[in-house]
Amino acid sequence: MAMEKPMKTRVKTLPFRLAMLAAVALITGTLFAQKLQPNQTLGFGDSQVLKFSYTQNFDCIDQPKDDLNYNVSRRNPTRENCKLPSAWWVRSPRSPSGQDRNPANTSEPLYVLVPMFSVDNDQNPNDAISCTGVVQGTLCGPALGNTLIQLFGAIPEGFKQSPLVYTQCPDPGSAPGTCTMHASRLDLGPVLAALKLIPPPTSNVFLPTPNHSHVLINQDINFKPIWWQVIPVLVLNQKDWPAKDGSTGITSLKAIQEAETAGDAAEAPSNFFLFFSSTTMKGMKM
């Protein structure tokens, strides 16, 4: 009998322990899979996973003498195209607030990470974001795939129909090239020219909005709804890409700057702004 008591205890405690482990797993899973509302996405900042709540649509800013579609005879054409919607990766001298000053003084920065590397050296043009639901005049499908292979040697994860890395946009269950309150396409021409991959562009090079993730500076992780200036960051090395839980990779401005110094990331100019609030996700401390 003396030997049966521990055995009975083990029989009783085993289900209890399993139940506790299951509860812990459920709680942990719930924290990392909290259901997002249709107007929400995730982000990173100050070693935490963040939740963004968008309360207005995006905006892209142009000036009276801008010629962002390279039609010299017709100035200031962007309002028409913005409604498509589209955005240009060119520097904006003001924010949507209308203040004619440096947007760095009138808005906060949102660093948008784009995975411009290919995990598997993808040479299949059919793996690029498809043309399903894409705005007419946007490079997509095999044509996009062939162009990216020619420019970068492979299809970057940012423009794949099924990326091999986790990204916070598109939203879970949404189609590639989409994200709530974002533009549905971007003019990549100025960026390609800045990278010396093409001559100075003479026409727009519209691509679907890439798969991407977000990073805020430390002091902005809990912030009221405001206009944020989008600063695209092209991440060139897979080792720098952030994991879903933020345990590795670029999840802070410091990490962005270190990657840029090492030549593993590059910032691109933008006239693109988003309007949202940011809150920390409880229990998701990295």
Backbone torsions as a table, in degrees:
resi	resn	phi	psi	omega
1	MET	NA	-31.6	-177.4
2	ALA	-63.7	-27.7	-178.6
3	MET	-89.0	-11.8	-177.0
4	GLU	-81.8	-27.8	-176.2
5	LYS	-61.2	-48.0	177.8
6	PRO	-61.6	-36.6	-179.8
7	MET	-64.7	-41.6	177.8
8	LYS	-64.8	-37.9	179.0
9	THR	-62.8	-41.8	179.4
10	ARG	-64.8	-38.7	179.7
11	VAL	-63.7	-36.2	-179.8
12	LYS	-76.8	-36.3	-174.9
13	THR	-81.6	-25.8	-177.9
14	LEU	-60.0	-50.4	176.5
15	PRO	-60.9	-35.5	179.5
16	PHE	-63.5	-44.8	179.7
17	ARG	-64.8	-41.2	177.8
18	LEU	-62.1	-39.4	179.0
19	ALA	-64.8	-40.8	178.9
20	MET	-64.6	-43.0	178.6
21	LEU	-62.8	-40.4	178.7
22	ALA	-63.6	-39.6	179.8
23	ALA	-65.4	-42.7	178.6
24	VAL	-62.4	-44.9	179.2
25	ALA	-61.8	-39.3	179.9
26	LEU	-65.7	-44.1	179.6
27	ILE	-63.1	-46.0	-179.8
28	THR	-62.0	-45.1	179.0
29	GLY	-62.2	-38.0	179.9
30	THR	-65.2	-39.2	-179.5
31	LEU	-63.9	-36.2	-177.5
32	PHE	-89.9	-4.9	-179.1
33	ALA	-131.5	30.4	177.4
34	GLN	-56.4	130.7	-174.1
35	LYS	-64.9	127.2	177.2
36	LEU	-88.9	144.2	174.5
37	GLN	-76.3	163.1	-178.0
38	PRO	-56.6	-22.7	-178.4
39	ASN	-104.0	25.0	-176.5
40	GLN	-126.8	149.7	170.4
41	THR	-137.9	173.9	175.3
42	LEU	-100.2	165.3	176.1
43	GLY	-153.6	178.6	175.5
44	PHE	-123.4	155.1	174.0
45	GLY	175.1	136.1	176.4
46	ASP	50.1	48.8	177.3
47	SER	60.3	32.7	178.3
48	GLN	-141.3	158.4	171.4
49	VAL	-92.0	133.9	-174.2
50	LEU	-114.9	161.3	174.7
51	LYS	-121.4	125.2	177.7
52	PHE	-101.4	134.8	175.8
53	SER	-118.0	113.6	-176.4
54	TYR	-89.6	129.2	-179.1
55	THR	-120.3	-0.2	170.8
56	GLN	-142.9	160.5	176.9
57	ASN	-74.8	167.7	179.1
58	PHE	-65.0	168.5	172.3
59	ASP	-142.9	147.2	172.9
60	CYS	-127.3	130.6	-167.7
61	ILE	-101.5	135.8	174.3
62	ASP	-134.1	162.3	-178.3
63	GLN	-110.3	161.7	-175.3
64	PRO	-54.2	-32.6	-177.1
65	LYS	-103.2	8.8	177.2
66	ASP	-66.6	148.0	177.2
67	ASP	-132.7	66.8	-170.9
68	LEU	-79.8	-3.1	170.5
69	ASN	-114.3	15.9	172.2
70	TYR	60.2	31.4	177.1
71	ASN	-109.1	89.4	-171.3
72	VAL	-58.7	-30.5	-177.3
73	SER	-77.4	-8.3	-178.1
74	ARG	-136.1	96.8	-177.4
75	ARG	-76.8	163.1	173.3
76	ASN	51.2	56.9	-176.7
77	PRO	-91.2	-2.1	-164.5
78	THR	-73.7	-24.4	-176.9
79	ARG	-61.1	-39.9	178.2
80	GLU	-62.0	-47.4	-176.9
81	ASN	-73.1	-28.7	-179.9
82	CYS	-61.7	-30.0	-177.9
83	LYS	-75.2	-6.3	-175.4
84	LEU	-66.8	-43.9	5.9
85	PRO	-103.4	159.7	177.4
86	SER	-140.8	168.5	173.9
87	ALA	-146.8	153.2	-178.7
88	TRP	-110.4	137.9	174.9
89	TRP	-89.9	71.7	175.4
90	VAL	-137.2	152.0	-174.2
91	ARG	-66.1	132.8	178.8
92	SER	-101.9	133.7	-179.3
93	PRO	-85.7	-1.9	179.0
94	ARG	-150.4	170.4	178.6
95	SER	-106.5	170.1	180.0
96	PRO	-63.6	-10.0	177.3
97	SER	-66.3	-16.6	179.3
98	GLY	91.2	-2.1	-179.7
99	GLN	-76.2	124.9	-175.2
100	ASP	-84.1	64.6	179.5
101	ARG	-140.2	175.3	175.9
102	ASN	-57.5	125.0	-179.3
103	PRO	-60.7	-18.2	176.2
104	ALA	-64.6	-21.6	179.2
105	ASN	-93.6	-12.0	-174.7
106	THR	-122.3	0.7	177.8
107	SER	-151.2	173.3	178.4
108	GLU	-107.6	153.9	-177.4
109	PRO	-82.6	138.4	169.9
110	LEU	-119.0	112.8	179.6
111	TYR	-87.2	121.0	-178.6
112	VAL	-105.3	112.9	-177.2
113	LEU	-86.1	126.0	178.5
114	VAL	-116.6	121.1	-180.0
115	PRO	-75.2	100.9	-177.6
116	MET	-98.0	23.0	174.7
117	PHE	-112.7	163.1	176.3
118	SER	-117.4	120.4	-178.0
119	VAL	-62.7	-39.2	-173.3
120	ASP	-115.0	20.7	-178.9
121	ASN	50.3	52.0	-171.5
122	ASP	-63.5	119.9	179.9
123	GLN	-112.7	10.6	-178.6
124	ASN	-97.1	107.8	-176.9
125	PRO	-61.6	-21.2	179.3
126	ASN	-71.7	-10.6	-179.7
127	ASP	-82.9	-8.3	179.1
128	ALA	-70.8	160.9	179.1
129	ILE	-52.7	128.4	-173.9
130	SER	-73.0	172.7	-179.3
131	CYS	-89.5	3.3	179.9
132	THR	-64.1	118.5	177.3
133	GLY	74.8	5.2	-177.4
134	VAL	-82.5	142.6	178.9
135	VAL	-60.7	136.1	179.2
136	GLN	-56.7	138.3	-178.6
137	GLY	93.1	2.6	178.7
138	THR	-98.1	132.2	177.6
139	LEU	-68.8	126.0	-174.7
140	CYS	-156.3	175.0	177.3
141	GLY	61.0	-151.5	-178.2
142	PRO	-58.4	-32.7	178.0
143	ALA	-63.1	-42.1	175.7
144	LEU	-63.7	-44.7	-180.0
145	GLY	-58.2	-47.0	-179.9
146	ASN	-63.7	-39.0	179.0
147	THR	-64.2	-44.4	-179.6
148	LEU	-65.5	-39.5	178.2
149	ILE	-63.4	-40.0	178.9
150	GLN	-65.8	-39.4	-176.3
151	LEU	-80.7	-41.9	-171.5
152	PHE	-113.9	-5.1	-180.0
153	GLY	87.8	-13.1	179.3
154	ALA	-167.4	167.9	178.7
155	ILE	-83.1	116.2	178.4
156	PRO	-64.4	151.7	179.8
157	GLU	-60.1	-27.4	-178.8
158	GLY	-63.5	-22.2	-176.8
159	PHE	-120.2	22.0	177.1
160	LYS	-90.4	147.0	173.7
161	GLN	-63.0	-37.1	178.4
162	SER	-131.8	86.1	-177.5
163	PRO	-64.2	149.8	-179.2
164	LEU	-93.2	9.1	173.4
165	VAL	-127.8	155.6	178.1
166	TYR	-74.6	135.1	173.0
167	THR	-132.0	150.1	-178.9
168	GLN	-79.5	-19.4	171.8
169	CYS	-132.1	135.7	11.5
170	PRO	-69.8	162.6	177.2
171	ASP	-62.2	152.1	178.7
172	PRO	-51.9	126.5	178.9
173	GLY	86.5	-5.5	-179.1
174	SER	-93.4	163.3	-177.1
175	ALA	-74.8	147.6	173.0
176	PRO	-55.7	148.9	-179.2
177	GLY	81.8	9.1	179.6
178	THR	-129.8	156.0	172.2
179	CYS	-168.4	141.2	-174.5
180	THR	-54.6	132.9	176.0
181	MET	61.3	16.6	176.9
182	HIS	-101.9	161.4	169.2
183	ALA	-65.4	151.1	-178.6
184	SER	-90.1	-8.6	176.1
185	ARG	-156.6	160.5	-178.4
186	LEU	-133.2	147.8	173.8
187	ASP	-87.4	108.6	-176.5
188	LEU	-89.1	-3.6	-176.3
189	GLY	-53.1	-52.1	-179.7
190	PRO	-60.0	-34.5	179.1
191	VAL	-68.9	-45.3	179.4
192	LEU	-61.5	-37.9	178.0
193	ALA	-67.5	-41.0	178.9
194	ALA	-63.0	-34.1	178.0
195	LEU	-81.9	0.8	-179.8
196	LYS	62.0	29.6	176.9
197	LEU	-88.9	-22.3	175.7
198	ILE	-139.9	161.3	173.8
199	PRO	-66.9	171.0	175.6
200	PRO	-50.9	125.7	-173.2
201	PRO	-66.5	145.1	175.6
202	THR	-114.5	-0.1	176.6
203	SER	-153.1	163.5	-179.3
204	ASN	-71.0	145.1	174.6
205	VAL	-118.5	80.5	-175.7
206	PHE	-79.7	125.4	175.0
207	LEU	-121.8	155.6	175.3
208	PRO	-59.5	150.5	174.8
209	THR	-54.7	125.3	-173.8
210	PRO	-73.6	159.0	169.0
211	ASN	-62.2	135.7	-173.8
212	HIS	-158.9	169.0	173.3
213	SER	-130.0	172.5	-171.4
214	HIS	-126.0	149.3	175.6
215	VAL	-139.4	131.9	173.1
216	LEU	-108.7	157.4	173.7
217	ILE	-71.8	157.7	-170.3
218	ASN	-53.7	-44.1	-173.4
219	GLN	-74.8	-4.7	-176.2
220	ASP	-106.1	9.4	-171.6
221	ILE	-67.5	-29.2	171.7
222	ASN	-117.8	105.0	-170.1
223	PHE	-146.1	144.7	179.7
224	LYS	-65.3	166.8	176.7
225	PRO	-65.2	123.3	178.0
226	ILE	-147.2	174.0	169.6
227	TRP	-80.3	131.2	177.5
228	TRP	-113.9	134.3	177.2
229	GLN	-84.3	120.6	-179.5
230	VAL	-75.7	124.1	174.9
231	ILE	-117.3	99.1	-179.8
232	PRO	-64.7	137.7	175.7
233	VAL	-123.0	113.8	179.2
234	LEU	-83.2	111.3	-179.0
235	VAL	-89.8	119.9	-170.5
236	LEU	-101.0	-12.2	-176.2
237	ASN	-123.8	128.0	-176.6
238	GLN	-59.2	-32.0	-176.7
239	LYS	-64.2	-20.5	-178.6
240	ASP	-90.8	-6.3	-175.3
241	TRP	-74.0	132.3	-176.3
242	PRO	-72.3	138.3	173.8
243	ALA	-70.4	163.1	-177.1
244	LYS	-57.1	-39.4	-179.0
245	ASP	-89.5	3.1	178.3
246	GLY	75.0	13.5	-176.2
247	SER	-73.6	-21.7	178.5
248	THR	-140.2	163.2	174.5
249	GLY	87.6	-169.6	-175.2
250	ILE	-78.5	112.1	177.5
251	THR	-135.3	16.9	-179.8
252	SER	-155.5	163.6	177.0
253	LEU	-62.8	-38.5	178.7
254	LYS	-58.0	-44.1	-179.9
255	ALA	-66.6	-36.3	176.5
256	ILE	-61.6	-47.3	-177.9
257	GLN	-64.0	-37.7	177.9
258	GLU	-65.2	-41.2	179.0
259	ALA	-66.5	-38.6	179.2
260	GLU	-66.6	-41.0	178.2
261	THR	-61.8	-36.8	-179.8
262	ALA	-79.1	-4.4	-178.8
263	GLY	80.3	15.2	-177.7
264	ASP	-100.2	2.6	177.9
265	ALA	-155.4	154.6	-179.4
266	ALA	-145.9	134.8	177.4
267	GLU	-82.2	148.0	176.9
268	ALA	-122.9	143.2	178.6
269	PRO	-70.6	160.1	-176.6
270	SER	-156.2	149.3	169.9
271	ASN	-113.9	28.0	-170.7
272	PHE	-104.4	131.4	179.5
273	PHE	-130.5	145.4	176.3
274	LEU	-123.4	151.8	-177.6
275	PHE	-120.5	113.0	-178.9
276	PHE	-160.9	168.9	170.8
277	SER	-109.1	159.5	-179.9
278	SER	-127.1	136.2	175.2
279	THR	-137.2	150.9	176.7
280	THR	-75.7	148.7	177.1
281	MET	-93.4	112.4	-178.2
282	LYS	-59.7	136.0	177.9
283	GLY	85.6	1.8	-177.2
284	MET	-112.7	27.2	176.9
285	LYS	-62.9	132.5	-177.9
286	MET	-81.9	NA	NA
